[in-house]
Amino acid sequence: MINLVLFGPPGAGKGTQSEKLIAKYGFVHISTGDLFRWHTKNDTALGKKVKEIMNSGALVPDEITIAMLKEELDKNPQAKGFLFDGFPRTVPQAEALDQFMKDNGSAIHFVIALDVPEAEVRARIAKRRTMENRADDEEEKLNKRITEYFTKTIHVLPYYQNQNRLHTVQGIGRIEEIFENIGKIIDRNSTTGYPK
Ligand code: AMP
């Protein structure tokens, strides 16, 4: 059983690669962005709390994000392997995640970071905005989201690198090729077997 984090800036292809990884390996997918969007769409108490923050493109405070993540983990006690997408985005989130996994007798085995330069990310998000009409991808939020990544989230990488848990994959190129490169890392590092 392995648990991993798929890491990268907005528009790096985390969603696309996650879908393919779930289909192949049977991970339980936890995307904090999807969870927050579900809450805002369904107008829950949490949704009301985070709506404006999300609409501004800023990060939701750690306390709220970590509590939601914990709730999601508790809903899946039988999961054979988690794929975290969009979490952690700060070092306190990474530390909380390690603690939660440890409490369950498990661990985050490694992190795969999709490496995509800022200019490419901006071009991709602009394209996605026209295709999906995602509220949080509106022009005025784009700068903020990318800034949040390159000023805050990027600091999570040394946290994992210092513990030899970080693997970087070139995030530019054919989707299939990127997927193969991610798969090679998983296969090489899965001494304990796949989730399914
Ligand atoms: P995403 O779809 O992962 O880009 O997330 C959409 C938005 O949800 C982000 O711009 C943040 O406002 C919020 N969000 C998602 N995940 C996190 C996280 N781990 N920490 C803080 N805010 C988050």
Residues whose N, C-alpha, C, O or C-beta is under 5 A from the ligand:
A	BS01	AMP	P10 T32 G33 D34 F36 I53 M54 G57 A58 L59 V60 T65 G86 F87 P88 R89
